[in-house]
Amino acid sequence: MRDASVGFQCPECLAKGAKAVRQPRTVAGGAIPGREGAATMSLIGINVVVYLLSTLPALRELEIYGSLIGQPVIYDGVVVEGVSGGEYWRLLTSAFLHAGFLHLAFNMLGLYFFGAFLENILGTARFVAFYLASAVFSGAVVYLLSDPRSVTVGASGAVFALLGLALVMLLKARQDVRTLVVLIAINAVLSLRDGISWQGHLGGFVAGVLFGLALSVAPRGKGAIAQTIGVVLLVVLAVAIAVLRTLSLDI
């Protein structure tokens, strides 16, 4: 027997009672994060560790084989096949590589400010799934719109996905989005500078908006299902874009 507020209960009764209690969920239907911002900080940590490892001469291959490259090129003396040669992992791995400390710092700052906010809305697992799917979708758009022999790295596509999703979610909640719109506009202008992948930023923002719309149109209580559909939609679209781009390059 176990102590209870009304005397004693048997273990079987306690187990049945626990099953009957509905688990708390986020406003979007995800599980409440066990520790606020845990996934966001983990993603930041992974990016920082990968950056530090990539600066070591012995691990130069991380950048060579992880950067987003469309067609076969000679990169740092090494022949790489690129995405068109079947190296589709580059659509994701490139989102964890950075061209320098400032590049890393700005992206991680954006991830820090918007990641925890959206993680609390989506739930930890679905936030991670959304982040990774957005990174792949952004990479596919870069592959589609960029010079296939260019080299692209950075988490900015996934960060722009966070901006797009935050905009949709705040609009749905009828919140003031003027500050966020100004921030997005400034970053859009900066995206046009040389050396910055506007294609990746565009792809990420579109991914965030599409995912946000999937959540917005979901019936009440179906947020978890809508999130799953949104992630699957992004991945399917990314695969379709990448395959079509590869076919066009092979013609």
N, C-alpha and C positions, 0 to 999 in steps of 0.2 A: 504494500500500500504506500501511497505517496501523500505528503501534506498538500492540502488545497485550501482555498479561501472558505470553502463550505465544509471543512472537515478533512476526510481522506478519500482518495480515488485510487482505483487500481491502474496499473500501467496500461492495460488495454483501453480503458476509458480515456486516459490522457492522450494516447496515440490517436484515437478516433476524433477527439476534440481538436487536436492539432491539424488533422486533415481537413476538418470542417472550417477552419479559419482561413479566410481569403488572404493571400499574401499581398502586401502593399506593392503597387506598381507606380511607375512614373506617369506623367500626363500623356506620354506617347505609347504607353503600354509595356514599357520595358521594366526589367527588374530593378529595384532600388539599388544603386551602387553600394557595396559594402563599405567602401572608403571613398569619400568624395574626390574626384579627379584622379583616381588611381591609374586608369588606363591612359589618360592624357600624360601624366608624369612618366609612365612606362614608355610611351611612344617617344617622348622627348629624350629619355635616357637612351633608348635604342639609337636614335639619330645621333646623339652626341658620341656614343661609343663607336658607332660605325665611322663617324668623321675622324675621330682620333686614330682608329685603326688604319684608315685610308691614308693618313699622313705618314705612316711608317713605310720606308722603302721596301721592306720585305713583303708588305701587303698591298703593293701598287696594283695588283690584279683585281682588287675590289672595285676600283674605279674603271678599269679596263673592261671587265666582264659584267659590271653592274649598270653602267651608264646606258641611257636610251639612245641607241643608234639604229637607224632604219635599214640601211644597206651595208654590204661588206666594205670595210675600210681598213687601212693600216693605222692602228691607234697606238702610239708610243712604241712603235716597232713591232706590234703584235697584230696579226690579221684576225679581225673579228667578223663574224657573219652577219650580225645585226638581227633585228626582228624578222626581216624578210627571209633570213636564212634559218628561221626556226627558233631563234633565241627570244621567245615571247616573255620570258621572265623579266626582261629588261623593262617592261611596262610597269612593273611594281618595284623592282630593286632600285631603279633610278630615283624613286621618291625618298630613299634613305641615304642618298649621297649628296654632298654639297661641294661647291666650287671654292669655298673659303670660309673663314670664321664668320665674317659679317653676313654672308649668305645664310649660314646655319643660324646665326643669332636672330635675324629678322624672322625667319620661318618659325623658329621655336617660340619666339615671342607671340606670334599670331596663334600658334597652336595652344600656347598656355592660356591666353585670354579667352579664346572661343571654345577650346576643347572641353574644359571642365563644365562650362555652361551647357553645352550640347550633350555631354556625357550624362549629366543629371536628367536631361529630358528623355534621351533614348534608352538609357541603361548601358552598363559597361560593355556587355558582349555585342550588342547591336551597334553601339558607337564605334567599336573597333572594326566591325564588319563594314560599316558605312565608310569609315576612313580608308580602309584598304581598297574597297570597291571604287571609291572616288579617285584614289591614286592611279588605279589601273585605267579607269575611264579617261582621266586627264592624260595619261601616257599614250593612250590610243589616239586621242585628238592631236597630240604633238606628232605622233607618227604619221597621221593623216595630212596635216597642214604644213609641216616643216620640211626643210631639205632633208631627205632620207640619209644623207651622209653627215649631218650635223650631230653634235654631242650635247645631250641635255641631261641635267641632273637637278635635284632639288625637291623639297616637299611643298613648294608653293602651290602646286596644283591641288593637293589635298587641303591645304590651308584655305585656298579660295573656295573650295567646296564647303568648308565650315562657314565662310562668310555668306555664301548663297543660301545655305540651310538656315542660318541664323536670321537672315532677312525674311525668309518665308514664314518661319515660326513666329517672329515678332509681329509681322503683319497679321497673321492669323489671330494672335492674341490682342490685336488692336493697340500695340505699343508704339511709342514714338520712335521712328527709325531714321530720323534725319541725321543723327550723328553717324550711324552705320552707313547710310547712303553716301555721305561725304567721304568716309573712310574708303568705301569701295571705289568711288570715283577717283580719289587720289591714287589709289593703287592701280586702277585701270590706266590712268595717264602714265604712271611710272612703268607700266608693263610695255609701253611702246619704246622704251629706251633700248639702245643696242646692248646685246648680251643678255637680255631678259626674254624668257619664252612667254610671249603673250598667248601663244597657242595653249600652253599648259595652264595658264591662269584662266583662259576662256573655258577650257574643258572642265576644269575643276569647278568653276562657278556654275556652269550648266548642270554638272552632276549634283551639286548641292540644291539647286532649284528644283530639278526633277525629283529628287528624293523628298524634298519638302512638300511638293505638290502631291506626291503619293500619300504622305501623311495627312495632308489637309483634306483630301477628298474621302478619306477612310471613315466609315460609319463609327459612331461612338462605341468604344469598347473593342475596336478592331485595330488599334494602333500597332500592336505587335505583329499582326499579320501584314499590315501595310508596310512596316519596316522591312520585313523579309522580302516582300514583293519588290520594294524599292531597291534593295541590294541586288537581288537577282536581275532586275531590269538593267541596272548599271553594268553588271558583269556581262550580260548577254549583248548589250549594245557595244561595249568595249570590244568583245570578241568579234562581233560583226564588222565593226569599223576596221580592226586590225587585219582581218582576213581579206576584206575588200581592198584595203590599201596594198597588201602583199600581192594580191592578184593583179592590181593595176601596175605595180612595179615590175612584175614578171612579164607583162605583155611587151 
